Amino acid sequence: MNYLKIIFYLFLNTLLISQSRVGDWKSYPSSIDIRQSIPVGQKIFSATSGGILIFDKDSISFDFITNIDGLVETDLNSISIDVNGHLWVGSNSPNGVLQIYDYKKSKSIKVFDFDLWEISSISISDSNSFVSYSKDGDWGIMEFFLNDSIYKYRQILNPSENQLEFIYDIEIINDEIFVGTNLGLFKGNFIDFILNYPNNWMSTNELSNQTIRKIMNKNDNIYLSSDNEIFMLDQYSVFKSNFFLNEDIFIIDYIIDNDGKSYIVSKWKLYEVNKNGTINNSWKIRYEPNSIIELNNQNLLISSKSGLGFFNKENQKFRWFTPNSPHSNIYTSMVVLDDGRLFAAGPDGFSILDDNGWYNLITSQEKWSIRNHNKETFNFFVSDSSQYISSRVWSTISDSNGVWISNQGVFPEKNEFDNSITGGVIFLPLDKLGGMFVFDTTSISTNSLGYMNVRGLNIDNKGNIWASNFGSLDFNQKIIVFDKKEYIDNNISFWHGIPQTGLGANFNILDNPTDIIFANDNTALIGSSKDDGLFVLKFNIDSDNDGIPDAIDIDSDSDGTPDLVDWDDDGDNIPDNQDIISVNWNNFTTTNGLEDNTIWSLAKTNKTNYWILTSKGVQQVYFNDNFSEINPFYFTYFSGVSFAEGSKMISDIKNNLWISSIDKGLYVLLDNGIPWPDWYGFRKDNSMLLSDEVTSVAIDNKRGIAYIATSKGINSLKIPFAESKSNFSNIKIFPSPFIIPTQLPMVIDGLMDESSVKIISLSGNIIKNIVLSSKNHNGYQVFWDGKDESGEYVSSGIYLVVMYAKTGKSSVEKIAVIRE
């Protein structure tokens, strides 16, 4: 058998590139905010905003443990290790879960989910562990005990008669548990007393109502830190002294080394303090710290909001390491670019995912900093900074030149060069990031509030950018259009305002536009919130027959006088203020059969299918030929889900709808009207979704990948919907060789639509026939479990994979199978 293996590997070994199966999930939470770390051998394990981060000090490399690996929650506060060598992690609000995890076997040992809000601290001894938590506004401590190598929940401990606002730290010292809170220090003997009752706890009068953030047992003394002080107790926990006091230093964390020196971290500095409480030295810290530990006599480790900092006490230098990761967990709009890169935008900036990893362009009010990044730099965090102020991003679209972004909720602001650093619309040329252009949309329209709130964006057939100028007070600037031709021809940034008022105007005015889609070259559908309903805009008047509708023509009659200063834009000798407007509006509401008048998002599938996402669900609507009449479908999809502001809907290349909810997960409606996978959709409890708060969806139609942005980071899902293949030229079969028995089937990837597959022996016998209706058929992928038609595993050998398309095309590949 070993000889056969060698032959097969040499004969048919293939590269394992892009070998992902339909149904495979990936998670991309941001793991740069490192809250707490512990050393385990040559590795550092950290609780982060994106799961457990593992830093290998030998290889200087990072690894990640996320929900894909069995973590229940990835936004973690605390971490510890028990006598079994298992990690204990506690998660951040609003979902406080305690989990025991075996990192060596990459599996969960135990999950304690008591509907808590937050886990703040974990302390473990040889036989007991104590965990501080909050629930319903109250703070308490859970006790666990070790029984036959298994930790079991015992009881809830309550250290204070008064309501606690926070428990910061827990430390087990001998048979006593010390608890640091906003009301001071509490201690209780968990061997001799029942600590369910506050009267069995003791407090230190000298520390009454002090905020105790950190407890440390060192050199026969107990050290405690508050906001600006470090206190010292003796081994009997009797108050001795104020070891350190400095009103100018806010103490985030500290450690005491074996020599009695203290190392204190504030927001931007590390301080060395001698035994007498005097500051000997200080050093600037690159990133804001969360905690500090001592690795050995020579090295300290700072866990910060942007990575790990190793400080050498001998040479007094830092070494910083930050994992390659998105900068934030919050992205409210995404788009997949033509080259397959994912572009994600959020309140802290932009992040781009490609084959090398994550690149981040982070907002800065102070300066630009754009550098060259080679492939090797992507082993760690990659970022630049751009001088602009962001907010909630509502929409992102891409064209051949770059990405357009709309911002919801910013006020005008300029830098020292009088350039706008806030804008309702931003253009980012991806080949020249420093060429970002920020459009102050208050200068486009009258807005006495000076407030920019731009929502939906879209691109028409001429390349013009249409924007829902929600924040404008001018009804004639509620829809604005960036003139792409004027910019290319004359390098002028000009925005047209689509008129609503004047002769021939619609009685109902569009006041709160949300989304824009195009029905054809001269018709747009516009959704609105606050009960405005659905608007149809027709802009087919073209006075000079130059192919550009008057509504978006800078000179409608080609008389050489721009419309802005022309008394007669269309050349009909009727003054503009007495002439009918250049567009036609129609408004449809619940009186016309719509389920609701608040419309968050719009989509178009095929050529004539239109969909609206309202607060009450997804509704299909039909129009007559000139879009003057509407006929809504009688059934509302996902009517049991309450869709609120921020919910969105897009379609993929197979005309399936992807609908995001800000608190109920993700829903997919197939082209045939059937939900996928079911009416419940994708939720955190039935999939690898990081959170039920879904903020955006983007589809890679070429590779068949759905990217899903949540409140806890980005997911990707390999989906069975992708661009149709015209031939079998890009077939990938993996793994190769195929070793059976196995739980993971062999995958034939890159099939043409509605293909069937036969597995045939070299002698010509049909081993397995995988037809279109088979559960092993997933669009452009087919799975084979290594079994024949009778359900038995096949023998080792070479087999033919024969693929047949409905067009009559066929192809044959070879695969080696090894049966162990």
N, C-alpha and C positions, 0 to 999 in steps of 0.2 A: 504493500500500500504506500509506503514512503517513497518508493521508486516511482509509482504512478503519479503521486503528488508532484514530484519534481518535474516529471515530463509534462504534466498538465499545466503547471505554473509557467514553464518555459514556453509552452505551445500557445496558450491563450491568456496570458496575463494582460490586463488592461489597466489604464489609468483610472483612478477613482475620482474623477473630476465631475462636479455638479451631479453627483449620484444621490439624488433625494427622491423619495417616494411620494406619490400623491397621498396626502394626509399627514405628512411630516410637518411638525411645528418647530419653530425656532423662537427664542426670546432674546430681545435686545434691551434689557433695562439698563439704565445708567448706573454704573457701579463706582463712580469716582468719588461720591460722598461716603467716606469711610468713617463709620461711627465708633467702632471699637475693634481692637485686634488682640489676638493671643498668639504666642509662639508655640509651635509644636515641632520639635526637631529643627530641621532646616527650612521649615515652611512657616509662613505667617498666615493665619486664618482670620478673616475680617468680616464683621457684619457691616453691610453697606446698603445704600439705597437701591441696589440691584441684585441682592442675593449675597451669597458667601463668596468672597474673593480670596483666592489662594495665591500667595507670592512665594516663589521658590528662590531662596537666597543663593543657591548654587548656580542655577541656570539664568538668574535674573529674568524671570518670566512670570506671567500671570495665567491663572486658570479661573474658571467661573463655575459656580453651582447655582442653578436657577430652578424655576418650576419645572423645566424640562427634565431635570435630574431628580425631581421628587420633593422640592421645597414647596410648602403650601403657600407661604407668602415670601415675597422677595424684598420688600421694603423693611429692612431689619434695623433694630436698635442695639441689640446686645448679643454677646456671644460668650460661651464658656465651654469647658471640657470636663467630662466626668471620669470616674475611675475606670470605666470600660473603654475609655478612649473615644467616646462619642461626643459630638458637638451638640451643645444646647444653644438654640437661637430663639430670640423673641422679636416680634415684629412691631412696627410702628403703627400709629393710628391711621385709619380708623378701625383696622382689623388686627387686634392683638392676639396673636397665636403663638403658643410655645411648641417647639418641635425639637425632638432628639434625632440626630442624623449621623449615620455611619459613613464618614467620608471615604474610608478605605474600600467599602463595598458599593459606594454611591447609591445608598438607599435610605429611606426613612425608617426609623425605629419606632417612633411613637409621636403622635400629634395630640396636643391638648388644646382643644378649641372650645372655650367656654363663652363664646360671644363677648369677648373682652374688647376694650378699646385700644389698649396699648400695653406692651411689656417694656419696662424701663431698665431692669437690672436683674442679673442672675448670679447667685453665689452657691457654690457646690463644695461640700465636704466629702469625707470618705463614705458617709452613710446617709446624709441628708442634702437636700437642695432647697433653696428658697428663691422665690421669683416675685418681684413686685409688679403690680398690674393696676390698671384703672378700668372701671366699668360704671357706666351711668353716672359719671362725675365723682365717684368715690374711689379711693385708693386703698389697696390692701396687699397682703402677701400670701402666696400659695406655698404650702409646704409639701415636699415629696420625700419619700423614704426609699432606701434601697433594700430590696428583698429578692434573694436568689438572682443577683445580677440584673434585676429589673427595677426600674424606678416607678413607683406608684404614687398617685395623688393621695394626700392624707387629709388636709384641712386648710381653712382660711384663717390667717392670723390678722389681728387688728391692733396695731400698736398705740393708737391714740383715741381718746374719747372725743376729741374735736375732729371735725372733718379736715382731712389732708388735701392740699391742692396738688401735691406732687411727692412721690418717693424717688429720690435721685440715686441712692446707692444702698446696697446691702453687703455686709461683710460678716462672715462666720469667723469668730475668734474663740477657740476652745469650744465650750458648750453654750456659748452665747451668740445671739444674732444682734448685730448693730444695724440700725436703720437710719439713714440720713433723709430728712424731709424738710419741707418748708417751715415746719414748726419746731425744728431742732433735732436733737439726737435722741433716739429711743433704743433701749436694749432689753433683751429678754432671754432668760435661760430656757432653752427649748427641751432640756432634759428633765428639769425639776418642776417646771410649771406648764400649765395649759395656757398657751398664748393667744387663744381665741378672744380673751377678755383683756381690755386695755389696762385694768387694774393690776394685772400680772406683769406689766412692763414697767421699766424705770426710765426716767429721763434725767438729763443733766441740767440742773437749774441754771448754771452759768451760760448755757447755750440755748436757753428757752427762746423760742421765736426766731432763732438764727436759721438761715437757710443752709443746711449741711448738704453739700454736693458730692463729697468724696470722703471715703473712710479708708484708712490704710494702717495696717499693723506692721510696725517695723522697729527693730532694735529695742524690743521690750517696751515700746511706747505705741500709743494709738494716736494717729494724726487725723485731723478733720479739717476740711476746707469749707469756707463760706464764700461770699462774693469777693471779699477783699482780705480775708484773714485765713491763717492756718493755726489751728489750736492743737494743743498737745495734752493727752491724758496719759496717766501711768498705766501699768499693766493690769491694775485693778479698776481701770476706767474712772479714776478720780481725776478731776480737772487739775492740770498743772500750770499751764501758761498759754498766753497768746504767742505762739512761736513766730508768726509773721503777720505784719499788718502794713498795708500800703493802699491808701484810698484811691490812688491813681491807677491801680492795677486790678482789673477784673479777672479773677482766677477761673479759667475754664477747667483746668485739670492740673495735677501735680504728681510727682513721685518723690520718695525719699530713698537715696541709694545707701549702700552698705557703709559709706563713710559719714553718713548723717547729713549730707548735702541734699538740698531740695532743688528740684527742677520744675519750674512753674511755667505753664503756657497760658498766655493771654491771647487776645484776638490776633495780634501780629508779632508777638515776641516770645522768645524762650529766655527765662531768667534762671541763673544759677544763684542759689541762696546758701550761705554757710550755716553752721550749727547755731549761730547766734541770731539768725534771722535777718542777716544783712546781705544785700544783693552784691555778689562779687562781679557778675558779668551778665551780659544780655546779648542776644542775637536776633536778628530779624527772621521771621518765618515767612516763607513764600506764600503759603496757603493757610487759610483760617483753620485752626485745629479743633478737633472734637475731643481727643483724649491723648494720653501719653502713657507709655509703659517702659520699663527697663528691660532690655534684652539680655544684657550681661554687664560686667563691670565697666565696659568701655562704650557701649552703644545704647542709645535711647531710640524709641520708635514713636513717631507722632502720626496718629490717624487724623487726616484732615478732610475738609470738604472737597479737596481736589487731589487725593492720592496719599501715598505713604512717604513720610520723611524720616530717614535714618540719620541720626546725629551722633557723630563720633566725639566723645568728650576729650579725647587726647588731642586731635588736630582741630577740634572745634569747627567742623564743617558738616554741612548737610548733603545728603544725596536723596533726591526725590524721584519717585517712580509712580506713574499714574497709568492705569490700564487703558488700552484702546477701547473706547466706549462712546456712545452718544453723550453729549454734555448734560442732558436733562432727561427726565422721564416724561415731561409734558410737551407734546407736539399736537397742535390743533388742526394742522393741515399738511397733507403730503401729496406728492406726485412722483410717478416713475418717469424718468427721462427716456428719450429715444435710445440711448446707449445702455439702458438697463440700470442706471444708478437710481437709488432712492433719494429723493430730496424731501426732508422733513423740516417744517417751520413751527416755531413756538415762541413764547414770550421772552425766552433767553437767547434767541438766535436761530441759526440754521445748522442742520447736520446732514451730511451726505454719506451714504453707504455704497461702497463699490467692492470689487473683489479684494482689495487690499485691506479694507476695514472702514472705520468711521473717521470722517473729517468734520471738524466743527468750526463754524464762523460765529463767534460769540459777540453779543452786543457790548459796547463800551461807550460811555459818554465822553471819554477823554481822547482816544486816539485810534488810528488805524494801524494794524500790524499784519502784513501779508508776507509770508515767507514761502520758499520752495520746500516741498516735502517729498523725499524719495521713498521708495518702497519700504526700506528698513525702518523708517521712522514710525510706520504704522504698527510696529510691535508694541508701541505705547500710545498714549493719548496724543492726538494731533489736533491742533487748533490754531486759529488766527483770531484777531479781533477787528471789528468794524465799528466805526463811530456812527451809531444811530441808536435810537431808543425804540424798542419794540413794545408790543402789547399782545393781546390775543389775536392770533392770525386766523382769519376766517377762511381764506381761499388761496390756493396756489395753482397756477397753470404754467405750462411751458410752451415756448415756441422755439424756432431754430436758433435764436440768439441768446436765450436764457430763461429765467424764471420770473414770473410776476407774482407778487404777494400783496394781499389786502390786509390791512390792520383795522381792528375794531377797538376804538377807545384810546386815542392819543391826542395830545394838544401840540400846536406848533412850537417848535424849538429849533434854534440855529446854533452852529458852532462859532468859534472866533473868526472864521473866514466868511461868515454870513451864508453858509450853506445849510440847508434844511437837514436836520438829523432825526426828524419825525415825519411820517407821511402816511396818508391813507392808503397809498399804493407805492410799492417799491419794485424796482426792476433790478435784477441781479444777473449780469452776464457771467456765465459760469467759466468762460475761458479767460476772464479778466475780473476777478472778484473785487479788485479795487475800484472798478468802474461802476459800482452800485449807484443807481439814481433813485433819489427819494422825492416823491411827488407830494408836496403839501397841498392836499385837496381843498383846504380852506381858501387857497388862492384861486381855485377853479370856480368856486361858487360862493354865493353870499351865505355866510354863516356867522352870525353875531356871537355865537357861543365859542367859536374858535375850536370846535371839537370835531375830530375826524373819526368817522365810523363807516368804513367801507366793507361790504360783505361779498356777495358773489362776483366772480370774474369769469369771463369767457372770451374766446377769440372767434371773430367772424371769418368769412371766406376770403376777405381781403387782408387778413392779418391784424385788423384793428382790435384793440383791447377794450372790452365793454366792462363797466363796473357799476355795481349797485351802491350808489352814494347815499347810504342810509342816513348819515348824519347831516346832510345838507338841509338848510331851511328854505332853499329855493326849489320849488316844484319842477322848474325847468332844468334843474341840474341833479335830479334824483337818479337819472341814468346818464353816465358820462362815458365818452368814447375817445380813446387815445388814437389820434390819426397817424397810423403807421407810415402811410405814403408821405405825409408832410415831414415826418421825422427823417425818413430815408433820403428824400429829395432835397430838403432844405435844412436838415438838422434842427428843426423847430419842434419843441414839445407842445403839442396843441391838443386840448381836450374839447370835444363837442359836448354840448348839453342837449339832451333829447327833449323837445318842447312838450309840455302838457297843457299849458294855458293859452288861451286865444280863441279865435274863431274856429269852429269845427272840433273843439276839444271835447273829450269825454266828460260826462257829468261827474263820474267818480275819479278822484285823483289818487295816483300812486304815491303814497307817503312813506312807506316803510319797506322798500325793496329788499329781498333776501337773495334770491338766486336767479340766474339768467341762463336759458338755453335757446338754441336756434332751431326753428322748425324748417326753415329754408333760407335762401340767401337774403330775403327781405322781410322775414317774420321772426320775431323773438317772443318767447314766453317768459314772463317775469313773475316770480312768486313774491308774496309779501306777508309780513307778520301784522299783528294787532288788528286782525279781522278785515284786512283790505281785500283778500281774495286773490284770484289769479288774473293777471293782465296779459293781453295779447297786443303786441306792438307791431304794426305794419309800417315799414319805411321804404315803400317802393316808388315814391315820386322822384323822378330824375329829370329835372328841367332842361339840362344841357345835353342829355343822352351820352354822358361820358362814362357810364357804367358805375358811377358813384352816387348813391341816393342823396338827395338834398340834405337830409338830416345829418349826414356825416361828410358832407362836401364843404371844403373851406371856401369855395367860390361856386355856388350852385348854378349860376347862369353863365359862367366862364366869361364874364365881362371885364375881368381884370381887377375888379374891386372885391376884396374879401367880404364875405357875408357879415362880418362883425361891424363893418362900417358902411355897408351897402343898404340904401333905403328900400331897395327892391331886390331881394335875394334871388328870386326865381325869374326875373325879367319879364313879368306879365303886366308891368306898368301899374300895379296896385301896391301901394305902400305896405310894408311888412306888418305894420300895426293895424292894418285894415284887411289883411289877407288871411286866408285859412292857413293853419299850421301844416307843416310838411310831413306829418305822420298821422296815422290813424290808430286810436286806442279802443280796445274792448275790455270790459271787466266782467268776470264771472265769479259768482259767490255761491253760498249754500242755496240761494233761491234758484240757481241753475243746476242744482244737484250735487254740488261739492259736499264732501263730508264735513269740512271745516274751512273757515276763512283764513286761518293761520297756516301759511305754507312755508316750510323750512327749506325744502329742496325740490329740485325738478330733474327729470331724466327722460331721455329719449332712447327707445330701442327699436331695432329694425328701421323702417322709414316713416311709419305712421303711428307708432305706439308711444303715447306720452304718459308720464307717471308723475304724480305729485305726492310729496310726503307732507302730511299735515300733522297736527298735534294728536290726531286720532288714528293715524295709520297711513297705509299706502293705497292710493286710489289710481286706477287707470282711467284716462279720459280720451275721447275721440272728438275730432273736429270735422266740420264740412270743409270743402275745398278752399274757401277763402277765409277760414278761421273766424267766421262771424257767429257760428253756433257751436255749442259744446254738448257732448253726450257722455256723461260720466258712467263708468261701469258700476253696476249695482252693488258689487261686493268690495268691501274694504279689507285689504290684507293687513295682518298683524294689528287688528283693531284692539286687542287686549293690552297693547303696549302704549304707554303714554310717552310720546316723542316731544321733547322740549327743545328750547333754543340750543343750537350746537349739534343737533341730530342732522345727519346728511345722507344722501343717496347718490350712488354712481352705478354705471353699468359697465360690464366687461365686454370683451370682444364676442362672446357667445350670447349677448343680449340678456344676461342674467343681472338682476338688481342686487346691490349690496347696500344694506341700510344699517346705519349705526345709531345706537341709542346712547345717551349720556349716562344712563344708569342701569340698562337692562341688556347690555351685550350687543351682539351683531346678528343680523338676519340676512338670509340670502333667498331670493325668489327667482327660481329658474325661469327660462324663457317659456316653458310650458305651463307656468302658473303653479308649480309645485315647490314648496319650500325645501331648502337643502341646509342641513341634513333633515330637519323637521321644523315644526312650528315654534319650538322652543328656542331655536337658533343656537348660536355659540355663546356660551356663558362660561364664567370662571369655574363653575362647578361641574361642567360636562366637557371641558376642553382644556387646552393649555393657555387659554386667554389669561393675560396677566391681571386684568381687572374688568369688571362689567361696565366701567365708565369708558366707553369707546368714543374717541374724539375725531377720528379720521380713518379713511380706508383708501388705499391706492393699489392698483392692479398692474402687475407686470404681465402683459398679455403675451409677450414672446415666450417667456419661460414658465408661465403658469404659476405665478406667486401672488398671493394677496398679502399686503402689508397692513397691519391693523395697529393704530395708535391708541393707547389707553392711558389712564391716569398713572399707571405704574410702569410705563415703558412701551416699546414697540414689539409686536409679534409678527412673524411671517408664517404663512400656511401654504404648502404646496397644494394647488388645486387642480382638478381635472379639466379646467377650461383654459385654452390657450389658442394662439393663432393656428389655423389649419395648416398642416404640412402638405406640400404638393408632391412629395415623393418620400422614399424611405432612406434618403441619403445620410441622415443624421441619427441613425439608430444607435442607441447605447444599451448594452445588456450587462447588468451587474447584479450581484458580484460575480466575478469570473476568476477562477473557477467557482462553481456553485457547489458548496459543501452542504450535504444533507445528512441527517435531519436538522432542521433549523426552524426557528419561529419567524424569521424574516424571509419572505419569499424572494425569488429572483424577479427582477424588473426588466421588462422590455420597454424602453423609453423612446419617444420620438415617432410614434405611429401616426399615420394619416387617419383622418376622421373615419369612424365606424369600421375600423379594421378588425379582422379576426386573425387569430394566431393558432398555429398547430405546432406541437412538439413532436418531432418524428425521429425515429432511430435511423442509423445509417443504412439499415436493411430495408427501410421504407415503411415500417409499421408506424401507424399513428398512435402516439403515446398519450397525448392530451389535446383536446380540441377546446380552445377558449373562444367562445362566441361573444357577440356584442352584448347580449343580455346577461352575461355571466357577472357574478359579483366580483370576479377578478379582473374585470375590465373597467378602467378608469380613464376615459377620454383618450389621451395620447399615451397612456401607460397600460400595460397588461402585467399581471402578477402570475407567477407559477410557483407552486409550493414544492415542486420536485416529485409529485405523485402522478401515477397514471390514472386512467379512467375508473379503475376499481378502487382507488384510494390507497394504493401501496406505493412506497417510495421506489423509484427506479434504481437500476444498478449503476455503478460507476461506468463512465464512458463518454463518448462524444455524441452529441445530439444536434439535430438540425432544428432551427427556429424558423418556421415559414410564415410569412406575414402576407395577408391578402387585403387589399383595399376594395371598397365597393365600386371603384372606377375600373377595376380589373388589373391594376398594378399589383405586383408581388415582389417579394425579396426574400433571400435566404441568408441566415447567419448561423455560425456554429457556436456551440457552448459546451464546455467541459463540466461534467458532473462528477463529484467525488462522494461516494456514500461511505460514511465511517461506521 
